[in-house]
Amino acid sequence: MKYIKFFNPTLEKLKPKIHGWLKSLRIRLKKQFQISILIVAIFLGILYSSISPALTQEKPVTIQVLMSAVTATQLEPIQTDFNKTHPNINLEIVKAPNDTNLVEDLYTSSFLLGDSPYDLAYMDTVWVPKFAAANWLQDLSEKIDKQQLKETYVSGDIEGGTYKNKLYWMPLVSNGGMLYYRTDLLKKGGFEPPNTFEELIKISQELQQQGLVEWGYIWQGKQYEGLSAMFMEILKGYGGFWINPETNEVGLDRPEAIEAVDFLRTTITAGISPPGVTTYGEEEARRLFQSGKTVFLRNWPYVYPLASKSEIAGNFAIKPMVHASGKESGACSGGWGFGIVKSTKHPEEAWEIIQYFNKLEVQRKFILETGLVPARKSLFNDKILVAEFPYLPNLFPVVENSVLRPPIAQYAQASDILQRYLSAALTGSRTPELAMKAAAAETRALLGT
């Protein structure tokens, strides 16, 4: 007890000092804590400001489309421009082999397996009926005015993208087969450009006899899709038809079709075309024409800018394909365009890309860079394009009067049948008549008629 009493007075004396010291300590701690909180707040603010765009900015939607490597490379500048100006969409072009049949097979496989990685389909006109019939494409009919389509684009390209009165694509480039001829050789021989099959044969033979040229007429005779496309033009020129898509009537064994095959076979047997023409695709035919060894060539418009840089530059011209007397010329339509894949999760973004590619200035830029044929009518007389490609105005009547390959769902099988029997007739293993009768019978079986 004494011990406690001894210290009580002392504690009472120290009490005010202790309270003062504690109060001062609390104030210092409070200030330090506030400063620490302020430092932490500033740090978190800086950190948030640096990462908030990444947290708040939406990730762009990726839209994939498959194309041949050549086309994909040609479209890279436009792809880059699109991605720069559309931060919400990332257009990704997947490169495929240059063989268009393989590209079609890759699309078909992805659609059959389900959950295709592709949002857009870049298609040859002959793929549209097959893809549309299989319900792999979205109907675009309500997205654009029909009158606007008719006024803006080459008619054959719109027809080629239509199946059962519904539009499934928007065209990017047009195409049509045509006749190339050597202006200098015709002038030396005293001839005007031919309009009929008979005139083409006569001019070829006379120029060959004069020793001015080795071959008269070069075309695509290899057993592949190019053979079917080329034959469509000869068939049209004789007034015949392949398949009527409205009735499924087959015309391959009619007299006009047999005459068409006879003409092609005659060019070989008469020495107007080389025996090896039955192995030629577009490129083999182009190179032979550019070498200066032939007078006439059937090919697509892409040849013109290439031949203009070859040894025959300035000595050739183009015109619609020849035809039989009293009949009309025909150019096989071969345009390309975009469709929206039915299974895509981003149809609005896919349509935004299609709209971009169909802008006048975008298509002009693409044609300038590639030398391909525009799908927009106005671009055939566009001053900028004509200055670079003076032949464009002459191309318009060719592609505007183009002939569609049969727009049927079974087109791939029908083309395979025609190719096999045409090849048999051209190589001489069957007569034109027997080959076409067999082709017609097998085609009717395919169509169930």
Backbone torsions as a table, in degrees:
resi	resn	phi	psi	omega
1	MET	NA	-42.4	179.1
2	LYS	-60.8	-37.7	-178.5
3	TYR	-61.8	-42.2	-179.5
4	ILE	-68.6	-45.7	-179.7
5	LYS	-60.7	-33.5	-178.2
6	PHE	-63.6	-38.1	-176.2
7	PHE	-88.3	-19.0	-177.0
8	ASN	-55.7	-50.1	179.5
9	PRO	-60.1	-35.2	-178.6
10	THR	-67.2	-44.7	179.8
11	LEU	-62.5	-38.5	180.0
12	GLU	-63.2	-35.4	180.0
13	LYS	-71.3	-35.6	-177.2
14	LEU	-81.5	-15.9	-173.1
15	LYS	-54.8	-47.6	179.1
16	PRO	-61.7	-38.3	179.8
17	LYS	-65.8	-40.8	-179.5
18	ILE	-63.5	-42.8	179.0
19	HIS	-61.6	-41.0	179.2
20	GLY	-65.1	-41.0	-179.2
21	TRP	-66.0	-42.7	179.8
22	LEU	-64.4	-40.7	179.6
23	LYS	-63.5	-42.5	178.2
24	SER	-63.8	-39.0	179.7
25	LEU	-64.7	-41.4	179.7
26	ARG	-62.7	-41.2	-179.7
27	ILE	-63.5	-44.8	179.9
28	ARG	-63.6	-44.5	-179.7
29	LEU	-63.6	-39.2	179.9
30	LYS	-62.3	-43.2	179.3
31	LYS	-64.4	-44.1	179.5
32	GLN	-62.9	-39.7	-179.7
33	PHE	-65.2	-41.9	179.1
34	GLN	-63.1	-41.0	178.2
35	ILE	-63.6	-42.8	179.4
36	SER	-62.3	-43.4	178.6
37	ILE	-62.1	-41.0	179.4
38	LEU	-62.8	-43.0	179.0
39	ILE	-62.2	-45.7	179.6
40	VAL	-62.2	-42.2	-179.6
41	ALA	-62.4	-43.4	178.8
42	ILE	-62.2	-43.5	179.9
43	PHE	-60.6	-47.1	-179.9
44	LEU	-64.7	-35.6	178.0
45	GLY	-63.4	-44.8	178.0
46	ILE	-62.8	-44.1	-179.5
47	LEU	-62.1	-43.4	-179.0
48	TYR	-65.2	-41.8	-179.0
49	SER	-64.1	-28.3	-178.6
50	SER	-81.0	-30.7	-176.4
51	ILE	-104.2	-12.2	-176.1
52	SER	-61.6	-37.6	177.4
53	PRO	-59.7	-40.2	-180.0
54	ALA	-66.9	-30.9	-178.6
55	LEU	-80.2	-34.7	-173.4
56	THR	-95.0	-25.6	-178.2
57	GLN	-74.3	131.4	-179.8
58	GLU	-73.3	143.1	177.9
59	LYS	-72.2	133.1	-178.6
60	PRO	-63.4	146.4	177.4
61	VAL	-79.0	128.6	178.7
62	THR	-91.0	126.9	177.4
63	ILE	-115.7	121.9	-177.5
64	GLN	-105.2	144.0	174.0
65	VAL	-142.5	142.2	-178.9
66	LEU	-100.0	133.3	178.8
67	MET	-143.8	158.9	172.0
68	SER	-60.9	153.2	-176.2
69	ALA	-59.0	-38.7	-179.4
70	VAL	-63.5	-48.4	-179.6
71	THR	-64.6	-41.9	179.9
72	ALA	-59.4	-41.5	178.7
73	THR	-66.0	-40.7	179.2
74	GLN	-63.0	-32.7	-176.0
75	LEU	-89.4	-2.5	-176.6
76	GLU	-57.3	-43.4	179.2
77	PRO	-60.5	-40.0	179.8
78	ILE	-71.5	-37.5	176.1
79	GLN	-59.6	-44.3	179.3
80	THR	-62.1	-44.9	178.9
81	ASP	-61.5	-42.1	-179.5
82	PHE	-62.6	-48.0	-177.6
83	ASN	-63.9	-31.0	177.5
84	LYS	-69.3	-38.8	-175.5
85	THR	-92.6	-4.1	179.8
86	HIS	-131.8	76.2	-176.5
87	PRO	-63.5	-16.2	179.3
88	ASN	-84.4	-8.2	-178.0
89	ILE	-131.9	135.7	174.6
90	ASN	-113.2	103.8	178.3
91	LEU	-79.9	121.2	-178.8
92	GLU	-119.0	115.9	179.3
93	ILE	-96.8	119.4	-179.7
94	VAL	-92.3	125.3	-177.9
95	LYS	-83.0	132.6	179.6
96	ALA	-119.8	173.9	175.7
97	PRO	-60.0	159.2	-178.4
98	ASN	-77.3	-17.1	176.6
99	ASP	-69.5	114.0	-175.4
100	THR	-64.1	-29.1	176.9
101	ASN	-62.7	-37.1	178.8
102	LEU	-70.1	-36.1	177.3
103	VAL	-62.8	-44.8	177.9
104	GLU	-60.4	-41.9	179.6
105	ASP	-63.2	-38.2	179.3
106	LEU	-66.1	-42.2	175.5
107	TYR	-61.0	-49.4	-177.2
108	THR	-58.5	-44.9	-179.8
109	SER	-61.0	-43.3	-178.7
110	SER	-66.0	-35.6	179.6
111	PHE	-72.5	-39.2	-179.6
112	LEU	-67.0	-37.3	-179.3
113	LEU	-73.3	-20.0	-179.8
114	GLY	85.8	158.2	-180.0
115	ASP	53.7	51.4	-179.8
116	SER	-60.3	141.3	178.3
117	PRO	-75.4	-9.4	-173.7
118	TYR	-94.1	135.7	178.4
119	ASP	-98.5	-31.7	176.7
120	LEU	-117.9	150.1	173.7
121	ALA	-119.2	122.8	175.1
122	TYR	-96.5	112.4	-164.1
123	MET	-122.9	146.5	163.3
124	ASP	-71.9	148.1	-176.9
125	THR	-55.8	-31.1	-176.6
126	VAL	-77.4	-10.5	177.2
127	TRP	-81.9	-22.7	-171.5
128	VAL	-58.4	-50.3	-179.3
129	PRO	-59.3	-41.4	179.7
130	LYS	-63.1	-48.9	-178.2
131	PHE	-67.0	-38.7	-179.4
132	ALA	-69.7	-42.8	180.0
133	ALA	-62.9	-31.2	179.6
134	ALA	-83.7	2.5	179.6
135	ASN	64.2	37.8	179.6
136	TRP	-98.7	-6.5	-176.7
137	LEU	-123.5	152.3	176.0
138	GLN	-87.3	143.4	176.3
139	ASP	-73.6	123.7	-178.2
140	LEU	-102.9	6.7	-172.0
141	SER	-56.6	-36.4	-176.2
142	GLU	-85.0	-4.3	-175.8
143	LYS	-88.4	-13.1	-177.7
144	ILE	-149.2	144.1	-178.0
145	ASP	-68.4	133.9	-177.0
146	LYS	-63.9	-38.8	179.6
147	GLN	-66.0	-38.0	177.2
148	GLN	-63.7	-41.0	176.7
149	LEU	-58.0	-48.5	-176.3
150	LYS	-62.5	-39.5	-177.4
151	GLU	-77.3	-27.2	-170.9
152	THR	-93.1	-39.0	-168.9
153	TYR	-114.1	156.7	175.5
154	VAL	-57.1	131.4	-172.3
155	SER	-59.1	-40.1	-179.4
156	GLY	-63.2	-31.6	179.7
157	ASP	-72.4	-34.9	176.3
158	ILE	-71.0	-42.7	177.4
159	GLU	-62.4	-38.4	-179.8
160	GLY	-67.8	-24.9	178.9
161	GLY	-96.0	9.6	-178.2
162	THR	-111.4	135.6	176.3
163	TYR	-136.5	123.1	-178.7
164	LYS	51.7	48.2	174.9
165	ASN	65.8	17.8	175.9
166	LYS	-121.2	139.6	-178.2
167	LEU	-89.3	129.5	-177.4
168	TYR	-121.2	2.1	177.2
169	TRP	-152.2	165.2	169.5
170	MET	-120.4	127.4	-174.5
171	PRO	-72.4	145.3	173.3
172	LEU	-109.6	-49.2	178.2
173	VAL	-130.2	151.8	177.9
174	SER	-104.0	175.0	179.4
175	ASN	-165.7	156.8	176.8
176	GLY	-171.6	136.7	178.9
177	GLY	-70.6	148.8	-177.1
178	MET	-152.2	172.4	179.6
179	LEU	-103.2	123.2	171.8
180	TYR	-96.2	142.5	178.3
181	TYR	-144.1	151.3	-179.2
182	ARG	-84.7	111.0	-178.5
183	THR	-67.2	-36.6	-177.7
184	ASP	-68.8	-39.4	-179.1
185	LEU	-70.3	-40.1	177.2
186	LEU	-63.0	-38.3	179.2
187	LYS	-64.9	-43.4	178.7
188	LYS	-62.5	-36.0	-179.1
189	GLY	-85.1	-8.5	179.5
190	GLY	78.1	33.7	-176.9
191	PHE	-116.4	151.8	168.1
192	GLU	-91.9	158.3	177.7
193	PRO	-57.7	140.2	-176.5
194	PRO	-72.9	150.8	173.3
195	ASN	-113.5	-20.1	-177.1
196	THR	-122.1	164.1	176.6
197	PHE	-61.4	-40.2	-178.9
198	GLU	-62.5	-41.9	179.5
199	GLU	-66.3	-38.4	178.9
200	LEU	-62.1	-43.7	179.0
201	ILE	-64.4	-45.2	-178.0
202	LYS	-62.1	-47.9	-179.2
203	ILE	-63.1	-42.2	-179.9
204	SER	-58.7	-49.3	-177.1
205	GLN	-64.6	-40.8	-178.2
206	GLU	-69.2	-39.0	177.6
207	LEU	-68.3	-33.8	175.5
208	GLN	-66.3	-43.4	-179.7
209	GLN	-65.1	-31.2	177.4
210	GLN	-78.0	-4.6	179.4
211	GLY	74.8	18.2	-178.5
212	LEU	-83.0	-19.1	-175.3
213	VAL	-156.1	154.0	-179.3
214	GLU	-83.6	-44.6	-177.7
215	TRP	-125.4	153.8	-178.8
216	GLY	-93.2	-49.7	-170.4
217	TYR	-138.4	128.8	-179.8
218	ILE	-118.6	137.9	-178.3
219	TRP	-151.2	-178.8	-177.2
220	GLN	-96.5	107.3	-176.2
221	GLY	-114.1	1.6	178.8
222	LYS	-68.1	151.6	179.5
223	GLN	-79.1	90.5	179.4
224	TYR	-162.3	-177.1	-175.3
225	GLU	-61.2	-31.8	179.0
226	GLY	-60.5	-28.0	177.3
227	LEU	-67.2	-43.7	178.0
228	SER	-62.8	-43.1	-179.6
229	ALA	-62.4	-46.8	179.3
230	MET	-61.6	-42.8	-176.0
231	PHE	-66.3	-31.0	177.4
232	MET	-54.8	-38.8	-177.3
233	GLU	-72.1	-40.9	177.9
234	ILE	-66.6	-41.7	179.5
235	LEU	-61.1	-45.5	177.6
236	LYS	-62.8	-39.0	-179.5
237	GLY	-64.6	-22.0	175.6
238	TYR	-97.8	3.6	178.0
239	GLY	83.1	15.4	-178.6
240	GLY	-98.3	-177.0	176.6
241	PHE	-147.9	160.3	-178.1
242	TRP	-92.6	-69.4	178.5
243	ILE	-138.5	131.9	173.1
244	ASN	-84.5	112.0	-174.8
245	PRO	-67.2	-19.9	-179.8
246	GLU	-78.0	-36.3	-174.7
247	THR	-116.0	-9.7	-174.0
248	ASN	64.6	18.5	175.3
249	GLU	-68.8	138.1	-177.6
250	VAL	-107.2	131.2	-177.0
251	GLY	-113.6	15.8	-174.0
252	LEU	-71.4	-20.5	179.7
253	ASP	-103.8	10.8	176.0
254	ARG	-77.5	157.9	-177.2
255	PRO	-54.5	-37.5	-178.3
256	GLU	-63.1	-39.3	-179.7
257	ALA	-68.6	-40.2	179.5
258	ILE	-67.1	-37.8	174.8
259	GLU	-60.6	-40.0	-179.9
260	ALA	-62.4	-42.4	178.6
261	VAL	-69.1	-38.7	178.0
262	ASP	-57.7	-42.3	179.7
263	PHE	-60.1	-48.9	-178.7
264	LEU	-63.5	-42.3	179.6
265	ARG	-64.9	-37.0	179.6
266	THR	-63.6	-38.0	179.8
267	THR	-60.1	-29.6	179.4
268	ILE	-81.1	-50.1	-176.2
269	THR	-66.6	-28.3	179.8
270	ALA	-87.1	-1.8	178.1
271	GLY	78.6	11.8	177.4
272	ILE	-74.1	-38.4	175.0
273	SER	-111.4	146.1	179.8
274	PRO	-68.8	150.7	178.5
275	PRO	-55.6	-31.7	-177.9
276	GLY	-74.0	-1.4	-179.0
277	VAL	-60.9	-23.2	179.4
278	THR	-73.9	0.1	175.2
279	THR	-116.7	5.1	-174.5
280	TYR	-88.6	135.3	165.0
281	GLY	-103.7	-165.4	-178.6
282	GLU	-59.3	-44.4	-173.7
283	GLU	-70.7	-40.6	178.1
284	GLU	-62.0	-42.0	178.9
285	ALA	-65.9	-42.7	-179.8
286	ARG	-60.9	-47.7	-176.9
287	ARG	-63.0	-37.3	179.3
288	LEU	-67.6	-40.3	178.0
289	PHE	-64.5	-44.3	-179.2
290	GLN	-67.6	-21.0	178.7
291	SER	-73.9	-12.0	178.0
292	GLY	90.1	10.8	-173.9
293	LYS	-95.3	0.8	-178.2
294	THR	-141.5	156.5	-177.4
295	VAL	-89.0	-46.4	-173.0
296	PHE	-120.0	147.8	178.7
297	LEU	-142.8	133.5	168.5
298	ARG	-97.9	124.8	178.2
299	ASN	-164.6	-173.8	-177.5
300	TRP	-94.8	168.6	-177.9
301	PRO	-62.0	-22.4	-176.8
302	TYR	-60.5	-20.4	-178.0
303	VAL	-68.1	-32.7	-171.7
304	TYR	-56.5	-54.0	-179.4
305	PRO	-65.1	-28.7	178.3
306	LEU	-72.7	-44.9	179.0
307	ALA	-66.7	-25.9	179.5
308	SER	-69.5	-12.2	178.0
309	LYS	-109.7	10.7	-178.0
310	SER	-104.2	-172.5	-177.3
311	GLU	-71.6	-12.2	177.9
312	ILE	-100.6	12.6	-179.5
313	ALA	-53.8	132.5	179.2
314	GLY	82.5	-3.6	-177.0
315	ASN	-120.9	27.3	176.4
316	PHE	-146.2	162.5	178.3
317	ALA	-148.7	178.3	-178.7
318	ILE	-129.2	158.3	175.5
319	LYS	-159.1	165.7	175.2
320	PRO	-60.0	153.7	-179.1
321	MET	-58.3	149.8	177.2
322	VAL	-69.4	167.8	-176.5
323	HIS	-150.9	171.8	176.4
324	ALA	-75.9	156.3	179.4
325	SER	-57.4	130.4	178.9
326	GLY	83.4	-1.1	-179.4
327	LYS	-110.8	178.5	-177.1
328	GLU	-109.1	151.2	176.1
329	SER	-75.5	152.5	177.1
330	GLY	-139.0	139.6	175.6
331	ALA	-118.6	126.6	-179.6
332	CYS	-67.9	126.9	178.2
333	SER	-74.4	135.7	-179.0
334	GLY	-144.7	40.6	-176.7
335	GLY	-73.5	168.7	178.1
336	TRP	-130.4	145.8	179.6
337	GLY	-160.7	178.7	-176.7
338	PHE	-104.2	139.1	170.1
339	GLY	-128.0	159.9	178.8
340	ILE	-96.9	126.6	-179.4
341	VAL	-68.8	134.7	-175.0
342	LYS	-59.8	-34.5	-173.8
343	SER	-85.3	-1.1	-177.6
344	THR	-61.5	144.3	176.2
345	LYS	-89.7	-2.9	-175.8
346	HIS	-132.9	62.5	-177.4
347	PRO	-65.4	-32.9	-179.0
348	GLU	-67.7	-43.1	177.9
349	GLU	-66.5	-37.1	177.8
350	ALA	-63.0	-41.6	178.3
351	TRP	-66.5	-34.6	178.0
352	GLU	-62.1	-37.8	177.8
353	ILE	-67.0	-43.4	179.1
354	ILE	-60.4	-43.8	178.6
355	GLN	-60.7	-38.8	179.3
356	TYR	-64.1	-45.8	-178.4
357	PHE	-68.0	-20.6	-179.3
358	ASN	-96.4	9.8	172.8
359	LYS	-70.3	144.7	-178.5
360	LEU	-56.4	-47.5	-176.2
361	GLU	-69.0	-31.0	179.1
362	VAL	-71.0	-44.5	179.1
363	GLN	-65.8	-37.0	176.9
364	ARG	-60.8	-45.0	179.8
365	LYS	-61.2	-41.9	-179.3
366	PHE	-64.8	-43.2	179.4
367	ILE	-65.6	-39.6	178.1
368	LEU	-60.5	-38.8	-176.0
369	GLU	-80.5	-24.6	-173.0
370	THR	-113.9	-24.7	-175.5
371	GLY	76.3	11.6	178.6
372	LEU	-76.3	176.8	-175.5
373	VAL	-94.9	129.7	-178.3
374	PRO	-70.0	157.0	174.2
375	ALA	-94.8	-23.1	177.6
376	ARG	-79.5	130.7	-178.7
377	LYS	-59.6	-42.1	-174.2
378	SER	-63.1	-25.6	-176.5
379	LEU	-74.2	-14.9	177.9
380	PHE	-69.0	-21.8	177.7
381	ASN	-120.0	18.2	178.3
382	ASP	-66.9	128.2	-174.3
383	LYS	-58.6	-41.3	-178.2
384	ILE	-65.5	-43.9	-178.7
385	LEU	-71.5	-40.9	-178.9
386	VAL	-65.6	-32.4	176.6
387	ALA	-62.8	-33.7	179.4
388	GLU	-87.9	-36.8	-177.8
389	PHE	-128.0	84.7	-174.8
390	PRO	-61.7	-18.2	-176.5
391	TYR	-81.2	-9.2	-174.1
392	LEU	-55.5	-45.3	179.5
393	PRO	-58.2	-34.0	179.5
394	ASN	-73.2	-19.3	179.3
395	LEU	-77.2	-27.8	-173.0
396	PHE	-57.2	-50.2	179.7
397	PRO	-62.4	-24.9	178.3
398	VAL	-69.0	-52.8	-176.7
399	VAL	-75.0	-28.7	179.7
400	GLU	-68.3	-28.0	178.2
401	ASN	-101.7	29.8	-176.8
402	SER	-71.9	158.2	-178.7
403	VAL	-111.6	130.0	178.7
404	LEU	-81.4	139.2	165.5
405	ARG	-68.6	152.2	-170.9
406	PRO	-51.1	118.2	179.6
407	PRO	-80.2	72.6	-179.3
408	ILE	-123.7	155.5	-177.5
409	ALA	-64.8	-28.8	-177.9
410	GLN	-94.0	25.1	-173.9
411	TYR	-57.7	-43.8	-176.0
412	ALA	-58.4	-42.6	178.9
413	GLN	-69.1	-39.7	179.2
414	ALA	-64.2	-39.6	179.2
415	SER	-66.7	-39.2	178.7
416	ASP	-61.1	-41.1	178.4
417	ILE	-62.1	-49.2	-178.8
418	LEU	-61.4	-43.5	-179.2
419	GLN	-59.3	-44.8	-176.8
420	ARG	-62.9	-45.3	-176.4
421	TYR	-78.5	-31.8	172.8
422	LEU	-62.7	-44.5	179.5
423	SER	-60.0	-40.0	178.5
424	ALA	-62.8	-40.6	-179.5
425	ALA	-71.4	-40.1	-176.0
426	LEU	-71.9	-31.9	179.2
427	THR	-87.3	-5.1	175.2
428	GLY	88.6	6.5	179.4
429	SER	-78.9	-16.6	172.6
430	ARG	-140.2	153.3	174.2
431	THR	-73.6	153.5	177.7
432	PRO	-53.3	-40.2	-178.5
433	GLU	-65.7	-48.4	-179.8
434	LEU	-65.9	-39.1	-179.4
435	ALA	-63.8	-43.8	-177.9
436	MET	-72.8	-32.6	175.5
437	LYS	-65.4	-41.2	178.3
438	ALA	-67.2	-40.4	178.8
439	ALA	-63.3	-41.7	-179.9
440	ALA	-64.6	-44.0	-178.7
441	ALA	-62.9	-43.1	-179.2
442	GLU	-69.5	-33.5	178.3
443	THR	-69.0	-40.5	177.8
444	ARG	-63.6	-38.5	176.7
445	ALA	-63.1	-40.0	177.9
446	LEU	-61.5	-41.9	-176.0
447	LEU	-85.3	-7.7	-179.8
448	GLY	73.9	29.8	-180.0
449	THR	-111.7	NA	NA
